Amino acid sequence: MATVHLRIGDLVWGKLGRYPPWPGKVVSPPKDLKKPRGKKCFFVKFFGTEDHAWIKVEQLKPYHPHKEEMLKSNKGKRFQQAVDAVEEFLKKGKGKEQGSHSSSDDKKSSDSKGRKAPAKPMKIIEEDDEDLFKGGSSDKELTDSDPEPSSVQRLVAGTVSGFKWESSRVKDDPHFHHFLLSQSEKPASSMEPISKRLKVVEEDTRSTSIQAADSTALNGSITPTDKRIGFLGLGLMGSGVVSNLLKMGHVVTVWNRTAEKCDLFIQEGARLGRTPAEVVSMCDITFSCVSDPKAARDLVLGPSGVLQGIRPGKCYVEMSTIDPETVAELSQVITSRGGRFLEAPVSGSQQLSNEGMLVILAAGDRSVYEDCSSCFQAMGKTSFFLGEAGHAARMMLILNMVQGSFMATIAEGLTLAQATGQSQQTFLDILCQGQMASAFLDQKCQNILQGNFKPDYYLKHIQKDLRLAISMGDSVNHPTPMAAAANEVYKRAKALDQSDNDMSAVYRAYIH
């Protein structure tokens, strides 16, 4: 892949996450913005939105050479408005030709002796072109001496409903992936169409990747299902999921135990269900995302519960992180009434839920999984189909067991660093330059150092997941000593009233 040479003021096509390439301008980041770690990237302000973002250099293309290509693959109204804003910007003489630096520019930047002139302060956004960036605020006068931070970090999550980012290389940065994991037999090496919108590409890895097969999906947009969607539970995870379902055009009916939480979604276009039974009876596919096995069971079996609304053909998708025994019970009672059951717990956090970047683990009725395709694309970046009901619950508990144990170990390391006279910030900086570097590590450690324990994933929930994982290990006589030790630390944190804080508040168990 050719190296992209860019500088302050260049116009580009930038791709971020699941959304299609969007026109923007390379600008200087604010002086007080901490440079993120990682790969080389540029700070881009997008036309027609309120978005600014660090974009990796490999996700940027010069505007003019790729204009025709982008115009052919993106037809949305908002996209066209953004392109029109770029053209107006160019007409006013504020744009720069990108892709290469002309010899005249080089001469201008050198003095009469051929020496490079020092960088001069640049005003990135002029007053008379500010209206081209809808809702954006003026940038400060900054130099372009160091415009290349070294990681991707979204600065402002602007309102960008109505379009999505797409990948120019599906293999390297997919718009969305489904994976069907065979539990028993090796898939054949062939391509098999399974629905109007999906195709199966089977490999020799015992996994099957389902990628969007029609032009609509490939150019970055989602065609929402015409099925009526219900959603029960508007907590940290469920709220982001419902918001993304609505943004992508799904018809959604919501219910929550605390009814006031529904108000915001009603304003966004959702319908209100008075009881779980009513939601299920009104909808074709109903999702549930609640806190624990008891809440999941009560929602189905309790008064005015899901079971009372189930009819033949109705689909119920359990997204809560619960134990496989509860999944088996719920699957049995749903199917006994002629319903269709799928479990689909999600791996991620509140932030990832809001961004529609969850990882979905599904198991149960494969036809329901396929019917949920557009929903999963709206709420996540990847989904896996793991076979019969119960497999997703087991996999999710293992994942959260590892994550919870890791978090407890990070907290232990930070407190030991402090106890031995080491700088906690230096400890973090070293970690983030090594093999363990990750967004999770950086975010959680920064939370701890700043004393910010606003919940992104409740501490009480990760402790519940550890407890369920340990129990699952006991059921198959498999030792889980690391998880058991971590579980005790979280139990201590709960005793210190940290239950409703973020999981990173486990740190406080070590300092009391």
Phi and psi in degrees as a GROMACS rama.xvg file:
@    title "Ramachandran Plot"
@    xaxis  label "Phi"
@    yaxis  label "Psi"
@TYPE xy
-65.7676  144.971  ALA-2
-71.7595  137.133  THR-3
-95.5648  120.769  VAL-4
-102.913  115.886  HIS-5
-131.556  159.06  LEU-6
-145.456  171.23  ARG-7
-54.5536  131.941  ILE-8
97.1234  -15.0174  GLY-9
-68.4585  144.605  ASP-10
-91.6222  139.416  LEU-11
-142.999  166.665  VAL-12
-104.178  120.622  TRP-13
-115.961  138.174  GLY-14
-116.153  129.751  LYS-15
-130.796  121.728  LEU-16
58.124  -127.289  GLY-17
-88.3844  -3.68073  ARG-18
-91.282  158.267  TYR-19
-73.7878  160.37  PRO-20
-53.9278  138.676  PRO-21
-132.873  141.952  TRP-22
-71.9191  138.12  PRO-23
-153.831  -176.884  GLY-24
-132.711  132.704  LYS-25
-72.2728  122.643  VAL-26
-129.763  167.738  VAL-27
-78.1703  137.408  SER-28
-71.0236  154.705  PRO-29
-55.4901  148.12  PRO-30
-61.4226  -33.2031  LYS-31
-88.5562  6.48942  ASP-32
-85.8284  119.619  LEU-33
-65.9457  131.41  LYS-34
-69.9571  124.288  LYS-35
-73.6748  163.433  PRO-36
-92.6283  163.555  ARG-37
120.307  -143.194  GLY-38
-76.0491  159.821  LYS-39
-63.5449  133.883  LYS-40
-153.292  171  CYS-41
-122.861  154.466  PHE-42
-92.3702  120.584  PHE-43
-120.152  136.771  VAL-44
-107.827  125.543  LYS-45
-91.7105  141.332  PHE-46
-73.3693  142.754  PHE-47
76.4555  6.89583  GLY-48
-139.945  179.158  THR-49
-103.075  21.399  GLU-50
-91.3495  137.456  ASP-51
-123.689  149.678  HIS-52
-161.5  151.054  ALA-53
-79.0723  126.048  TRP-54
-121.018  128.545  ILE-55
-60.1013  144.592  LYS-56
-59.7437  -32.1058  VAL-57
-73.9761  -10.0382  GLU-58
-102.504  15.9724  GLN-59
-119.148  140.865  LEU-60
-132.541  141.972  LYS-61
-57.8232  144.713  PRO-62
-64.5523  -56.3411  TYR-63
-66.5438  -45.4482  HIS-64
-63.1842  -23.6052  PRO-65
-112.115  10.6468  HIS-66
-60.9368  -51.4556  LYS-67
-61.5364  -40.9371  GLU-68
-59.0631  -44.6189  GLU-69
-70.7235  -38.3889  MET-70
-64.9172  -31.4407  LEU-71
-72.4116  -33.4085  LYS-72
-95.0019  -8.65068  SER-73
-131.345  123.878  ASN-74
-123.116  1.11308  LYS-75
-64.1325  157.026  GLY-76
-63.204  -45.8806  LYS-77
-65.3846  -36.3644  ARG-78
-62.3279  -46.0376  PHE-79
-63.84  -38.1439  GLN-80
-62.1738  -39.0636  GLN-81
-65.7551  -42.0272  ALA-82
-64.1933  -41.7349  VAL-83
-60.1384  -37.5372  ASP-84
-65.1057  -37.7936  ALA-85
-62.725  -46.2135  VAL-86
-63.2827  -38.8906  GLU-87
-65.7929  -38.8888  GLU-88
-59.7134  -43.5447  PHE-89
-66.2441  -39.4111  LEU-90
-61.1744  -34.1016  LYS-91
-79.3119  -1.97736  LYS-92
81.0549  16.3889  GLY-93
-93.466  -15.6151  LYS-94
-83.8216  163.529  GLY-95
-121.073  141.96  LYS-96
-68.4413  130.635  GLU-97
-111.879  176.019  GLN-98
104.053  -36.5175  GLY-99
-153.366  155.174  SER-100
-101.085  123.08  HIS-101
-71.4693  159.37  SER-102
-66.2008  -30.94  SER-103
-65.774  -36.9912  SER-104
-63.7584  -40.7398  ASP-105
-62.723  -39.4084  ASP-106
-65.682  -41.2261  LYS-107
-62.7753  -29.4478  LYS-108
-88.2962  3.397  SER-109
-117.946  153.196  SER-110
-86.8492  -176.605  ASP-111
-63.2169  -19.6761  SER-112
-96.6968  7.49084  LYS-113
85.9208  3.52471  GLY-114
-83.0831  146.502  ARG-115
-70.0219  127.361  LYS-116
-73.8398  149.012  ALA-117
-66.26  151.594  PRO-118
-64.0254  138.523  ALA-119
-106.039  151.028  LYS-120
-59.9349  141.373  PRO-121
-120.877  137.405  MET-122
-94.044  110.974  LYS-123
-72.7363  -46.173  ILE-124
-114.203  114.652  ILE-125
-79.8695  157.268  GLU-126
-60.9678  -37.7452  GLU-127
-83.5184  -1.87979  ASP-128
-115.096  7.06019  ASP-129
-62.9054  -31.4694  GLU-130
-68.4917  -12.6464  ASP-131
-72.3984  -23.3383  LEU-132
-103.826  96.8372  PHE-133
-58.3166  118.239  LYS-134
79.1065  -1.79859  GLY-135
-76.9137  156.461  GLY-136
-105.1  151.806  SER-137
-64.2304  139.62  SER-138
-82.2939  158.531  ASP-139
-78.8477  165.981  LYS-140
-75.8172  115.058  GLU-141
-132.077  161.212  LEU-142
-87.0883  161.385  THR-143
-102.707  25.8929  ASP-144
-70.6212  -24.1072  SER-145
-145.853  67.2082  ASP-146
-88.0549  10.8605  PRO-147
-120.692  80.2622  GLU-148
-64.8059  175.299  PRO-149
-122.146  34.5846  SER-150
-165.277  166.809  SER-151
-95.0444  128.491  VAL-152
-150.285  124.124  GLN-153
-74.3018  122.868  ARG-154
-87.49  -48.4538  LEU-155
-125.592  121.974  VAL-156
-85.6846  83.1583  ALA-157
-70.6376  171.635  GLY-158
-82.1173  103.495  THR-159
-125.213  27.4391  VAL-160
-64.1466  145.768  SER-161
106.69  -15.8462  GLY-162
-145.144  160.59  PHE-163
-134.356  157.073  LYS-164
-84.4853  143.95  TRP-165
-119.303  162.518  GLU-166
-94.0686  138.235  SER-167
-79.1586  -16.3691  SER-168
-131.526  100.054  ARG-169
-57.4884  -37.4589  VAL-170
-63.6586  -41.8428  LYS-171
-86.041  -32.4832  ASP-172
-144.187  76.6922  ASP-173
-66.9687  145.924  PRO-174
-60.9819  -43.5255  HIS-175
-167.576  140.436  PHE-176
-121.171  138.279  HIS-177
-108.332  142.722  HIS-178
-125.578  127.452  PHE-179
-104.791  113.371  LEU-180
-100.071  116.26  LEU-181
-72.5041  131.193  SER-182
-89.1208  -15.0942  GLN-183
-134.086  -35.774  SER-184
-129.029  151.78  GLU-185
-75.5228  128.556  LYS-186
-68.3323  153.513  PRO-187
-72.2622  153.835  ALA-188
-87.1115  83.5286  SER-189
-158.117  168.997  SER-190
-108.966  127.671  MET-191
-131.099  116.321  GLU-192
-68.6318  133.241  PRO-193
-119.441  -12.7359  ILE-194
-161.348  175.457  SER-195
-62.8728  -33.4974  LYS-196
-104.416  -10.7305  ARG-197
-124.692  152.08  LEU-198
-132.648  150.588  LYS-199
-103.077  125.735  VAL-200
-111.553  104.54  VAL-201
-95.1115  140.144  GLU-202
-124.501  179.569  GLU-203
-90.0677  27.8065  ASP-204
-109.428  11.8942  THR-205
65.5826  13.8135  ARG-206
-127.805  155.997  SER-207
-127.06  124.526  THR-208
-98.2091  123.957  SER-209
-102.321  119.495  ILE-210
-115.563  154.026  GLN-211
-59.306  132.386  ALA-212
-106.597  -17.8115  ALA-213
-98.1799  163.965  ASP-214
-63.9264  -31.4171  SER-215
-62.3164  -46.6786  THR-216
-68.9933  -38.1496  ALA-217
-69.218  -27.1754  LEU-218
-91.9274  13.9618  ASN-219
104.059  -9.5556  GLY-220
-97.218  160.261  SER-221
-112.376  131.216  ILE-222
-92.1132  107.948  THR-223
-65.0689  146.421  PRO-224
-62.7463  151.261  THR-225
-85.8998  0.773566  ASP-226
-76.0693  146.702  LYS-227
-80.1816  128.964  ARG-228
-106.285  134.51  ILE-229
-112.522  150.042  GLY-230
-141.574  126.857  PHE-231
-115.227  117.389  LEU-232
107.191  108.459  GLY-233
-117.283  51.788  LEU-234
-82.4036  -156.977  GLY-235
-56.0401  -42.6982  LEU-236
-84.7509  -46.1953  MET-237
-62.5094  -34.7951  GLY-238
-61.5306  -45.5771  SER-239
-65.3158  -39.2786  GLY-240
-60.9999  -49.0139  VAL-241
-63.7243  -41.4987  VAL-242
-58.12  -43.3847  SER-243
-71.5563  -35.0294  ASN-244
-60.6959  -42.6316  LEU-245
-67.685  -42.9969  LEU-246
-60.2687  -32.9539  LYS-247
-91.0693  12.1687  MET-248
91.2898  11.2674  GLY-249
-77.929  148.697  HIS-250
-89.1284  113.526  VAL-251
-124.702  132.921  VAL-252
-110.831  130.036  THR-253
-116.809  153.886  VAL-254
-145.734  143.311  TRP-255
-145.554  147.539  ASN-256
-57.5102  -41.7155  ARG-257
-93.3671  102.623  THR-258
-60.4857  -29.136  ALA-259
-60.6741  -27.0372  GLU-260
-66.2149  -17.0016  LYS-261
-78.0044  -21.002  CYS-262
-57.0704  -46.3677  ASP-263
-59.6314  -39.8896  LEU-264
-74.9593  -29.7452  PHE-265
-63.4577  -39.9934  ILE-266
-64.248  -29.4106  GLN-267
-84.9682  -1.9934  GLU-268
115.557  -0.179993  GLY-269
-74.4054  159.116  ALA-270
-99.6455  157.22  ARG-271
-106.292  130.233  LEU-272
-105.119  136.446  GLY-273
-79.4484  -28.5284  ARG-274
-143.172  160.482  THR-275
-55.7117  -40.6126  PRO-276
-60.9745  -40.7147  ALA-277
-66.5304  -41.1457  GLU-278
-59.9707  -47.9056  VAL-279
-62.6665  -40.9164  VAL-280
-68.1147  -28.1295  SER-281
-83.561  -21.2985  MET-282
-115.931  159.817  CYS-283
-86.2977  -40.3231  ASP-284
-128.226  125.001  ILE-285
-118.602  125.763  THR-286
-99.1507  148.592  PHE-287
-131.156  135.938  SER-288
-142.953  97.6628  CYS-289
-125.501  -175.436  VAL-290
-81.1922  -34.8857  SER-291
-159.885  176.054  ASP-292
-57.2792  -40.3386  PRO-293
-62.8843  -45.5977  LYS-294
-63.512  -38.6839  ALA-295
-65.8327  -41.3902  ALA-296
-68.4928  -44.0946  ARG-297
-62.3488  -36.0849  ASP-298
-63.9666  -35.0746  LEU-299
-85.8164  -45.1119  VAL-300
-98.9857  -11.0904  LEU-301
-77.1833  179.974  GLY-302
-57.2703  134.633  PRO-303
54.7264  32.0146  SER-304
-82.4849  177.83  GLY-305
-54.1423  -41.3851  VAL-306
-59.5771  -30.1439  LEU-307
-73.2792  -18.053  GLN-308
-101.229  -6.75469  GLY-309
-71.2119  132.395  ILE-310
-132.223  163.207  ARG-311
-52.7162  130.087  PRO-312
93.8234  -17.5432  GLY-313
-68.072  140.328  LYS-314
-106.619  135.068  CYS-315
-124.724  125.919  TYR-316
-118.509  112.975  VAL-317
-91.3328  110.334  GLU-318
-100.051  -2.73715  MET-319
-69.9621  150.649  SER-320
-85.9  103.048  THR-321
-135.614  176.958  ILE-322
-81.7387  154.851  ASP-323
-62.7343  -28.0044  PRO-324
-66.5377  -40.4956  GLU-325
-67.3703  -38.4346  THR-326
-59.0666  -45.5683  VAL-327
-62.2339  -40.1482  ALA-328
-64.246  -46.7888  GLU-329
-66.4222  -39.5399  LEU-330
-60.3669  -41.7603  SER-331
-65.8037  -44.4732  GLN-332
-72.3107  -33.8996  VAL-333
-67.0208  -49.0583  ILE-334
-69.7058  -25.4039  THR-335
-66.285  -21.0917  SER-336
-97.7712  9.42201  ARG-337
89.2021  4.02033  GLY-338
-79.0261  169.815  GLY-339
-116.951  133.611  ARG-340
-120.455  137.008  PHE-341
-139.145  135.159  LEU-342
-98.048  141.384  GLU-343
-151.069  61.692  ALA-344
-62.9373  155.358  PRO-345
-119.178  141.39  VAL-346
-100.866  124.982  SER-347
156.842  -160.874  GLY-348
-137.17  179.255  SER-349
-59.5756  -43.2372  GLN-350
-60.8792  -46.3589  GLN-351
-67.0137  -33.2059  LEU-352
-64.1815  -44.4668  SER-353
-62.8131  -34.2697  ASN-354
-85.5728  -2.85619  GLU-355
67.4273  35.384  GLY-356
-122.089  30.6528  MET-357
-72.6031  162.274  LEU-358
-109.219  125.229  VAL-359
-106.294  127.343  ILE-360
-108.631  118.324  LEU-361
-120.468  151.505  ALA-362
-160.631  152.481  ALA-363
122.872  -130.33  GLY-364
-76.0838  110.887  ASP-365
-64.9786  -30.9044  ARG-366
-67.4068  -31.3654  SER-367
-68.2164  -40.9109  VAL-368
-55.8354  -43.4671  TYR-369
-69.419  -36.7433  GLU-370
-65.7626  -25.1872  ASP-371
-89.1919  8.15636  CYS-372
-52.1583  -52.6889  SER-373
-67.6908  -31.447  SER-374
-66.0176  -44.736  CYS-375
-65.8967  -35.441  PHE-376
-66.5843  -34.3815  GLN-377
-70.7843  -35.3714  ALA-378
-97.6958  -17.1556  MET-379
-141.092  172.668  GLY-380
-99.9103  -20.2899  LYS-381
-152.709  144.572  THR-382
-133.746  149.339  SER-383
-124.305  133.496  PHE-384
-102.946  120.629  PHE-385
-108.467  7.40167  LEU-386
109.002  -139.015  GLY-387
-75.1861  156.598  GLU-388
-54.5445  135.804  ALA-389
113.275  -31.3161  GLY-390
-66.2714  -37.8023  HIS-391
-67.2654  -40.8338  ALA-392
-60.8781  -43.1787  ALA-393
-63.4244  -45.8397  ARG-394
-63.8985  -41.6789  MET-395
-64.0912  -40.8957  MET-396
-64.6269  -37.8158  LEU-397
-64.8045  -45.1052  ILE-398
-60.2375  -46.4386  LEU-399
-71.8587  -28.5685  ASN-400
-61.3484  -45.3933  MET-401
-65.5949  -44.6128  VAL-402
-64.4328  -43.4  GLN-403
-64.5862  -41.8848  GLY-404
-65.2272  -39.1995  SER-405
-62.9522  -43.8279  PHE-406
-62.0316  -42.2748  MET-407
-63.6706  -37.1996  ALA-408
-69.6269  -39.4572  THR-409
-59.2466  -47.1273  ILE-410
-61.2645  -39.3612  ALA-411
-64.0577  -40.7188  GLU-412
-65.6056  -41.4311  GLY-413
-62.8566  -42.2669  LEU-414
-71.9096  -34.665  THR-415
-68.2075  -37.0637  LEU-416
-59.1903  -46.2609  ALA-417
-64.3764  -41.7289  GLN-418
-65.5281  -26.4885  ALA-419
-100.887  12.1848  THR-420
81.6745  17.9227  GLY-421
-95.3511  152.187  GLN-422
-74.5248  124.39  SER-423
-64.9437  -37.3486  GLN-424
-65.2122  -40.6614  GLN-425
-65.2249  -40.9173  THR-426
-55.8556  -45.3593  PHE-427
-65.1724  -44.1398  LEU-428
-59.5463  -40.5597  ASP-429
-66.7166  -44.6358  ILE-430
-56.7615  -43.1098  LEU-431
-76.3336  -6.32504  CYS-432
-100.298  -4.10168  GLN-433
-103.682  -164.446  GLY-434
-71.0457  -19.8283  GLN-435
-89.5168  2.29765  MET-436
-56.4547  134.006  ALA-437
-163.061  159.23  SER-438
-61.6134  -37.3512  ALA-439
-61.433  -48.7483  PHE-440
-59.432  -49.0715  LEU-441
-62.8276  -47.4213  ASP-442
-63.0352  -48.1149  GLN-443
-66.7168  -38.7585  LYS-444
-67.2337  -40.7942  CYS-445
-62.4592  -38.9605  GLN-446
-55.7543  -46.7903  ASN-447
-64.4199  -47.3708  ILE-448
-65.8164  -28.8863  LEU-449
-91.1459  -4.9675  GLN-450
66.5706  27.7613  GLY-451
-103.321  106.408  ASN-452
-117.602  31.4528  PHE-453
-58.7215  130.624  LYS-454
-66.5767  126.619  PRO-455
-110.378  -29.2864  ASP-456
-149.949  115.784  TYR-457
-56.9854  137.545  TYR-458
-59.0452  -41.1015  LEU-459
-63.3665  -28.2442  LYS-460
-78.5576  -37.5511  HIS-461
-69.2991  -31.7893  ILE-462
-68.0216  -38.1481  GLN-463
-61.4798  -40.7528  LYS-464
-66.7005  -39.5916  ASP-465
-62.4102  -43.8223  LEU-466
-60.6588  -44.1548  ARG-467
-67.764  -35.6591  LEU-468
-67.5713  -40.727  ALA-469
-62.8337  -42.9116  ILE-470
-62.4472  -39.461  SER-471
-63.6579  -40.2097  MET-472
-62.0126  -40.9747  GLY-473
-61.2775  -36.7307  ASP-474
-65.5368  -23.3572  SER-475
-115.254  16.0742  VAL-476
56.6479  41.3391  ASN-477
-111.295  128.325  HIS-478
-69.7123  141.987  PRO-479
-135.209  59.566  THR-480
-66.16  -35.8597  PRO-481
-67.8616  -43.6588  MET-482
-63.9487  -39.2042  ALA-483
-63.8114  -40.6749  ALA-484
-65.5756  -44.3315  ALA-485
-62.4735  -38.4246  ALA-486
-59.7028  -38.95  ASN-487
-65.1072  -36.6398  GLU-488
-66.3547  -42.9816  VAL-489
-65.2165  -36.8025  TYR-490
-62.4749  -37.3307  LYS-491
-66.4063  -41.2625  ARG-492
-61.8581  -39.0061  ALA-493
-63.217  -38.8175  LYS-494
-65.5786  -20.7054  ALA-495
-95.0038  20.8268  LEU-496
64.2501  37.688  ASP-497
-102.613  6.69943  GLN-498
-53.8105  -43.0604  SER-499
-93.8917  9.20716  ASP-500
-91.7102  174.394  ASN-501
-65.289  156.828  ASP-502
-57.6029  -25.7486  MET-503
-65.9982  -14.6231  SER-504
-68.8601  -3.37112  ALA-505
-57.8713  -22.8344  VAL-506
-51.516  -37.5514  TYR-507
-70.0275  -17.7993  ARG-508
-67.6507  -23.5239  ALA-509
-90.5125  -12.655  TYR-510
-112.146  4.43809  ILE-511
